[in-house]
Amino acid sequence: MFAVEPHGVGQHGGVSSVYWAYGGGLDTMYTVWNPLSVAQQMQLILVGDTGATIYSVPIRLAPGASQTIDLYELFAVGAADAAGRVMPRGPMQGNAILTGPKNDTTERLTVVISGGIYHSKTATCGETCETCDGFTSVSASPDPASIAVSGSTQMSAHYTWYTGYQYDWTSNSQWSSNATGVATIQTTGQSSPGMAAGVSAGSAQFQALFGEIPANAGQICTEGTLPACPDGDPYADVPASVCVLTVNNPVNGQVFSLSSNYNSATIPLNASSNCTGSSVTWQFAYSYTAGNGTPYSSGVGNTTTSLGQNGNWQSSGEGGQGTITASATATGAMGPLTANLVSYIDGTTIPNSTITSQLQNLYSSGATRDLLTGIAMLESNYQQFVTRELYGTSGYWPNESYDRGSHVGLMQMPNGMGDAFDWTQNTADGASLFQQKISVAQSVVSGYRANCSGLPGLTAQQLENDALVYYGPYGASGPYYVPNSGCSGWNVNPNNSNGVTYANSVRGQMQ
């Protein structure tokens, strides 16, 4: 019999600004800075004083970049967020929560946030307060526990979020026993994390290490008195002819699919204003996050349209989640008019005949013209994209490798924006890699022949078999062929049966 005493640890996480206001001469602005050497995605969620979410602002920060969010400007622009909400007229006040793109308790941010509230009528400023939100307590049960020798019991670990909601963290905790001769316990990665087993009579203490869970850090306020929201018409001091840029196309949150040559999407553009202007400049930046959490980004695309007129932007080998920014100048505007929205580009179904023709052309001078089709069939089942959910949207998304994204697409190339969304780049990179493996095979054969007098060369198809082994996951165990004991010919390598099977499977699945 033994007693169990649980333990837990945590680290700081998300940020919540506890006050904002706009209207009646008030305006709140936040600046968010990314101090990391990698890009970060997040969102600022505005919650009104009734507790309801009124607006969400997507934020993507490049390494070292910052972004300022002006709440009154969000109202003036009038653009809808991903859920179709627009900023209400006001006066408004409430809480603003800075969180990850999924608003998930497991997401962590490393950011610097600064906020301020300005009162235009009195020309005074107020400070904001920030809170690091997270868990308030951790626990394990049963506590204490008694287990018979040769018996077992399931331990559970939980943490309580600042909202009062309790999360089960049993499978994610690192469990350990300080007396394994008395009792053992399974940990993360084993079949039943938290399962304790009695070994002999005595007492033992279990520890559940929670890892990186954001801890509630309390409120941090700077000095200053926050101005109150005044009564009356909140925009009595705002001219009636405020210039606003309205994006009519695309719609915020819209999903576009690749269509032109199955690797490019056409995005319709139209922005108008209640003030006179000429041109609109559009910027497009897309990012794709693999299942293993690795982010990939495109360059920034640009185009220009006439204000109020229809136009198009054609993507090029990119997809995932995109930030679209429209900007224009207009007569009477205090400065540039801008509007931001989010859109998505997913993949599409590519006809098998189109894939086959591409792969045959890429290897038209090879000994076995259809050989690359067998690689594509074995590696990806002839699919650049598969139906799954990403960014909360079900669609055709990149076909990732078994480890959730180190490799991708038809030829399972190392992941990247181009190889994920441009099937022609993926197949061309696969063909280039296979040619490199042919060169490797030729070099290995030359080495064998230099040390083995009278050994004949391999045929072109035999060299392909060697190259297939090197292309697949078993190349480290040697080529398809090795010299026989008398150096008079070649035998199938008996020490790399997996590699031989891979190469034979490729030939068996050629289209």
C-alpha positions in Angstrom: 0.0 0.0 0.0 1.3 3.5 -0.6 0.2 7.2 -0.6 0.3 9.3 -3.8 1.1 13.0 -3.7 0.6 14.9 -7.1 2.6 17.9 -8.2 2.4 20.2 -11.2 4.3 23.1 -12.7 3.5 25.7 -15.4 4.7 28.6 -17.5 3.2 32.0 -18.4 1.1 32.2 -21.6 -1.7 34.3 -23.2 -2.4 38.0 -22.7 -5.7 39.8 -22.0 -6.1 43.5 -22.0 -8.8 44.3 -19.5 -10.2 47.6 -20.8 -10.9 49.4 -24.1 -13.3 52.0 -25.2 -14.1 54.1 -28.3 -16.8 56.7 -29.2 -17.7 60.0 -27.7 -14.2 61.3 -28.4 -12.5 58.2 -27.0 -10.3 55.9 -29.0 -8.1 52.9 -27.9 -5.0 51.8 -29.8 -2.8 48.7 -29.2 0.6 48.0 -30.6 1.8 44.4 -30.7 5.5 43.6 -31.3 7.0 40.2 -32.2 10.4 39.9 -30.6 11.1 36.4 -32.0 13.1 35.3 -35.0 10.1 33.4 -36.4 6.7 34.7 -37.6 3.7 34.5 -35.2 0.0 34.4 -35.9 -2.5 35.6 -33.4 -5.9 37.4 -33.1 -7.2 40.3 -31.0 -10.8 39.4 -29.8 -12.9 42.4 -28.7 -15.5 41.4 -26.0 -18.1 44.0 -25.1 -19.2 44.8 -21.6 -22.1 42.4 -22.0 -19.6 39.5 -22.4 -20.3 38.9 -26.2 -17.6 38.9 -28.8 -18.2 41.9 -31.1 -15.1 41.7 -33.4 -11.9 39.7 -34.1 -8.8 41.1 -35.7 -6.3 38.6 -37.3 -2.7 39.5 -36.8 0.4 38.0 -38.5 3.7 39.4 -37.4 6.9 38.7 -39.3 10.1 38.3 -37.1 10.7 41.6 -35.3 7.6 43.2 -36.9 4.9 45.2 -35.1 1.3 46.1 -35.8 -1.0 48.9 -34.4 -4.7 48.3 -34.1 -6.8 51.4 -33.9 -10.4 50.6 -32.7 -12.0 53.7 -34.1 -10.3 53.1 -37.4 -11.8 49.5 -37.4 -15.2 51.1 -37.0 -14.6 53.7 -39.7 -13.4 51.2 -42.3 -16.5 49.1 -41.7 -14.9 45.8 -42.8 -16.4 42.5 -41.6 -14.3 40.0 -39.6 -14.1 36.3 -40.3 -17.4 35.7 -38.6 -19.2 38.5 -40.6 -19.2 41.0 -37.7 -18.7 44.7 -38.1 -17.7 47.1 -35.4 -20.8 48.7 -33.9 -21.3 52.5 -33.7 -20.8 52.8 -30.0 -20.0 54.1 -27.5 -18.4 50.8 -26.6 -16.2 49.4 -23.9 -15.1 46.0 -22.8 -12.2 43.5 -22.7 -9.7 42.7 -25.5 -8.1 39.2 -25.6 -4.9 38.6 -27.5 -4.7 34.9 -28.2 -3.4 32.4 -30.8 -5.3 31.9 -34.1 -7.4 29.1 -32.7 -8.2 30.8 -29.3 -6.9 27.6 -27.7 -5.5 27.3 -24.2 -2.6 25.2 -25.6 -1.4 28.1 -27.8 1.5 30.2 -26.5 2.5 33.7 -27.5 5.7 35.7 -27.0 4.7 39.3 -27.7 5.1 42.8 -26.3 1.8 44.7 -26.1 1.3 48.4 -25.4 -2.1 50.1 -25.2 -3.4 53.6 -24.7 -6.8 55.4 -24.6 -7.0 58.9 -26.0 -9.8 61.4 -25.2 -10.0 63.9 -28.1 -12.4 66.3 -26.4 -10.2 66.8 -23.3 -6.9 66.0 -25.0 -6.0 63.6 -22.2 -4.7 60.0 -22.3 -5.4 57.0 -20.2 -3.4 53.8 -19.7 -4.6 50.2 -20.3 -4.1 47.2 -18.0 -2.9 43.8 -19.1 -3.4 40.4 -17.6 -1.5 37.1 -18.4 -4.3 34.6 -18.4 -3.8 30.9 -17.7 -4.4 28.2 -15.2 -5.1 28.9 -11.5 -4.5 25.4 -10.0 -3.4 21.9 -10.8 -4.4 18.6 -9.2 -4.1 14.9 -9.5 -6.5 12.2 -8.3 -7.0 10.0 -6.5 -5.0 11.7 -3.7 -4.0 9.8 -1.6 -4.4 6.5 -3.4 -4.0 2.9 -2.3 -3.0 0.1 -4.6 -2.6 -3.6 -3.8 0.6 -5.4 -4.7 0.2 -6.6 -8.3 -2.9 -4.3 -8.6 -3.2 -1.1 -10.6 -5.2 2.1 -10.7 -5.5 5.0 -13.1 -4.2 8.4 -11.9 -5.6 11.5 -13.5 -4.0 15.0 -13.8 -6.1 18.2 -14.3 -5.5 21.9 -14.5 -8.2 24.6 -13.8 -8.3 27.5 -16.3 -8.9 31.0 -15.0 -12.5 30.7 -16.3 -13.1 27.9 -13.9 -13.1 25.2 -16.7 -11.1 22.1 -15.8 -8.9 20.4 -18.4 -7.8 16.7 -18.3 -4.0 16.7 -18.8 -3.4 13.0 -17.9 -2.0 11.9 -21.3 0.1 15.1 -21.7 1.8 14.9 -18.3 5.2 13.5 -17.6 4.5 10.9 -14.8 7.2 9.5 -12.5 7.6 7.5 -9.3 10.2 8.1 -6.7 10.2 4.4 -5.7 9.8 2.2 -8.7 10.6 -0.9 -6.5 7.3 -0.1 -4.7 5.2 1.3 -7.5 5.6 2.2 -11.2 3.5 4.5 -13.4 3.2 4.9 -17.1 4.1 8.3 -18.7 3.5 10.1 -22.0 4.3 8.0 -25.0 3.3 4.8 -23.3 0.0 2.9 -23.8 -1.7 4.2 -20.7 -0.2 7.4 -19.2 -1.0 7.7 -15.5 -1.6 4.0 -15.0 0.0 3.1 -11.7 1.0 -0.5 -10.7 1.9 -1.9 -7.3 5.2 -3.8 -7.1 5.8 -4.4 -3.4 4.6 -3.2 0.0 5.7 0.3 0.9 5.0 3.9 0.0 5.8 5.9 -3.1 5.2 9.4 -4.4 4.1 10.1 -7.9 4.8 13.3 -9.8 2.9 14.7 -12.7 4.9 17.3 -14.6 2.5 19.4 -16.6 5.1 21.1 -18.8 4.3 24.4 -20.7 0.9 25.4 -19.5 0.2 29.2 -19.3 -0.1 30.3 -15.6 -2.4 33.0 -14.5 -0.1 35.9 -13.7 -2.6 38.6 -12.6 -3.1 42.1 -13.7 -0.3 44.6 -14.6 -1.4 48.2 -14.8 0.6 51.4 -15.4 -0.1 54.6 -13.6 -2.9 56.8 -14.9 -6.7 57.2 -14.6 -8.8 55.7 -17.4 -11.4 58.2 -18.8 -15.0 57.2 -18.5 -17.2 56.7 -21.6 -19.4 59.9 -21.8 -23.2 59.8 -22.4 -24.8 61.4 -25.5 -24.0 61.1 -29.2 -20.7 59.3 -29.3 -19.8 60.8 -32.7 -21.1 64.3 -32.3 -17.6 65.5 -32.8 -16.9 63.4 -35.9 -17.6 65.0 -39.3 -20.5 63.3 -41.2 -18.4 62.8 -44.3 -15.8 60.3 -42.9 -14.1 58.6 -45.8 -14.4 54.8 -45.7 -12.8 52.2 -47.9 -15.2 49.2 -48.4 -14.0 45.9 -49.8 -16.8 44.3 -51.8 -14.7 41.4 -53.2 -13.3 39.2 -51.9 -15.6 38.5 -48.9 -13.8 38.2 -45.6 -13.1 34.5 -44.8 -13.8 33.4 -48.4 -12.1 30.2 -49.6 -10.7 30.0 -53.1 -9.5 26.8 -54.8 -6.7 26.3 -57.3 -8.1 26.1 -60.8 -5.7 27.4 -63.5 -3.4 24.5 -64.3 -4.4 23.2 -60.8 -1.8 25.5 -59.2 -3.2 29.0 -59.3 -6.3 30.7 -57.9 -8.1 33.7 -59.3 -9.3 36.1 -56.6 -11.8 38.8 -57.7 -11.1 42.3 -56.4 -13.4 45.3 -55.9 -13.1 48.1 -53.4 -15.2 51.3 -53.3 -15.3 54.4 -51.2 -17.9 57.1 -50.3 -15.2 59.6 -51.2 -13.6 60.3 -54.5 -10.4 58.5 -55.4 -8.5 56.7 -58.2 -6.6 53.5 -57.6 -6.5 50.8 -54.9 -3.3 49.0 -54.1 -3.7 45.4 -52.9 -1.2 43.2 -51.0 -1.4 39.4 -50.5 0.6 37.4 -48.1 -0.1 33.7 -47.5 1.1 31.2 -44.9 0.6 27.5 -44.5 1.2 25.6 -41.3 1.9 21.9 -41.5 0.4 19.4 -39.2 3.6 19.3 -37.1 3.4 23.0 -36.5 6.0 24.2 -39.0 5.0 27.4 -40.7 5.7 28.2 -44.4 5.2 31.7 -45.9 4.9 33.1 -49.4 6.3 36.3 -50.6 4.1 39.4 -50.8 2.0 39.7 -54.0 0.8 43.1 -55.3 -1.6 44.5 -57.8 -3.5 47.7 -58.5 -7.2 48.2 -59.5 -9.3 51.3 -60.1 -11.5 52.4 -57.2 -15.0 51.0 -57.7 -13.9 48.8 -60.6 -13.6 45.0 -60.8 -10.1 43.4 -61.1 -8.4 40.1 -60.4 -5.3 38.8 -58.7 -3.8 35.5 -59.7 -1.9 33.5 -57.1 1.2 31.6 -58.0 2.2 28.4 -56.2 0.9 29.5 -52.8 -2.0 28.7 -50.5 -3.2 28.4 -47.0 -4.4 31.4 -44.9 -3.9 34.8 -46.5 -3.9 38.3 -45.3 -5.2 40.8 -47.9 -4.7 44.5 -47.4 -6.3 47.1 -49.6 -5.2 50.8 -49.5 -6.2 53.9 -51.3 -6.1 57.7 -51.1 -9.3 59.7 -51.4 -10.2 63.4 -51.5 -11.1 64.6 -48.0 -9.5 61.7 -46.2 -7.1 62.5 -43.3 -4.7 59.9 -44.6 -4.5 56.6 -46.5 -7.7 54.5 -46.4 -7.0 50.8 -45.5 -9.0 47.6 -45.1 -7.7 44.2 -44.0 -9.4 40.8 -44.4 -8.5 37.1 -44.3 -9.0 34.7 -47.2 -7.9 31.1 -47.9 -6.6 29.1 -50.9 -6.9 25.4 -50.8 -6.1 22.7 -53.5 -8.1 20.8 -56.0 -8.4 17.4 -57.6 -5.8 16.9 -60.4 -6.8 14.3 -63.1 -4.6 11.2 -63.1 -4.1 11.6 -66.8 -2.7 15.1 -66.3 -0.3 13.8 -63.6 0.8 10.9 -65.7 1.6 13.1 -68.7 3.6 15.4 -66.6 5.7 12.6 -65.0 6.3 10.9 -68.3 7.5 14.2 -69.9 9.8 14.9 -66.9 11.5 11.5 -67.4 11.1 11.1 -71.2 14.8 10.2 -71.6 14.9 7.6 -68.9 15.1 3.9 -69.4 11.7 3.3 -68.0 9.5 6.3 -69.1 6.7 5.6 -66.6 9.0 5.1 -63.6 8.1 8.4 -61.8 4.4 7.5 -62.0 5.2 4.4 -59.8 7.0 6.6 -57.3 4.1 9.0 -57.1 1.6 6.2 -56.7 3.6 4.5 -53.9 4.5 7.8 -52.1 1.2 9.7 -52.3 -1.4 7.5 -54.0 -1.3 10.0 -56.8 -2.6 12.8 -54.7 -1.1 16.3 -54.3 -4.1 17.2 -52.0 -6.4 15.3 -49.7 -9.7 16.2 -48.1 -9.2 17.2 -44.5 -9.7 20.2 -42.2 -7.3 23.1 -41.9 -7.9 26.6 -40.4 -11.4 25.3 -39.4 -12.2 24.8 -43.1 -12.8 21.4 -44.8 -11.2 21.4 -48.2 -8.4 19.9 -50.4 -5.2 20.6 -48.4 -1.6 19.4 -49.0 -1.1 15.7 -48.7 1.4 15.5 -45.8 3.7 12.6 -44.9 3.0 10.2 -42.0 4.9 12.4 -39.5 2.4 15.3 -40.2 4.3 17.3 -42.6 8.1 16.8 -43.0 7.3 15.9 -46.7 4.4 16.7 -48.9 2.6 16.2 -52.2 2.8 13.8 -55.1 6.5 13.0 -54.8 6.6 13.6 -51.1 9.2 16.4 -51.3 10.6 18.2 -48.3 7.7 20.5 -47.2 7.6 24.1 -48.4 5.0 26.6 -49.8 5.8 25.8 -53.4 6.0 22.0 -53.1 2.8 22.0 -51.0 0.6 24.0 -53.4 2.2 23.8 -56.8 2.0 20.2 -58.1 4.2 21.1 -61.1 7.0 22.2 -58.8 6.5 19.1 -56.6 6.8 16.7 -59.6 9.8 18.6 -61.1 11.6 18.6 -57.7 10.9 14.8 -57.5 12.3 14.2 -61.0 15.4 16.2 -60.1 15.9 14.3 -56.9 15.6 11.0 -58.8 18.2 12.1 -61.3 20.5 12.8 -58.3 19.9 9.3 -57.1 20.8 7.9 -60.5 24.1 9.8 -60.2 24.6 8.3 -56.7 23.9 4.8 -58.1 26.4 5.3 -60.9 29.1 6.5 -58.4 28.5 3.4 -56.2 28.7 1.1 -59.1 32.0 2.7 -60.3 33.4 2.1 -56.8 32.4 -1.5 -56.8 34.0 -2.0 -60.3 37.2 -0.3 -59.3 37.7 -2.8 -56.4 36.3 -5.8 -58.3 38.2 -6.6 -61.5 36.0 -8.0 -64.2 32.7 -6.9 -62.7 30.3 -5.8 -65.5 28.4 -2.5 -65.4 24.7 -2.4 -64.6 22.0 -1.9 -67.3 20.1 1.3 -67.4 17.1 -0.3 -65.7 19.3 -1.9 -63.0 20.7 1.5 -62.3 17.1 2.8 -61.9 16.5 0.0 -59.3 19.5 1.2 -57.3 18.3 4.8 -57.6 14.8 3.8 -56.4 16.3 2.3 -53.2 18.2 5.5 -52.6 15.0 7.6 -53.3 13.0 5.6 -50.7 13.4 5.4 -47.0 15.8 2.4 -47.0 18.8 3.8 -48.9 21.1 3.8 -45.9 21.1 -0.1 -46.0 22.8 -0.2 -49.4 21.8 -0.5 -53.1 19.5 -2.9 -54.9 22.5 -4.8 -56.3 25.8 -5.9 -54.8 28.7 -7.9 -56.5 28.6 -11.7 -56.1 31.4 -13.5 -54.3 33.4 -14.0 -57.4 33.1 -10.5 -58.7 31.7 -11.9 -62.0 28.2 -10.5 -61.7 25.5 -8.9 -59.5 23.2 -10.3 -56.9 20.1 -8.7 -55.3 21.3 -7.2 -52.0 20.3 -9.7 -49.3 20.9 -7.1 -46.5 18.3 -4.6 -47.7 15.1 -6.5 -48.3 13.0 -3.4 -47.5 14.8 -1.3 -50.1 14.4 -4.0 -52.7 10.7 -4.4 -51.9 10.3 -0.6 -52.2 11.9 -0.5 -55.6 9.8 -3.5 -56.8 6.7 -1.9 -55.5 7.4 1.2 -57.5 7.6 -0.8 -60.7 4.5 -2.7 -59.8 2.5 0.5 -59.5 3.5 2.4 -62.6 0.7 4.0 -64.5 
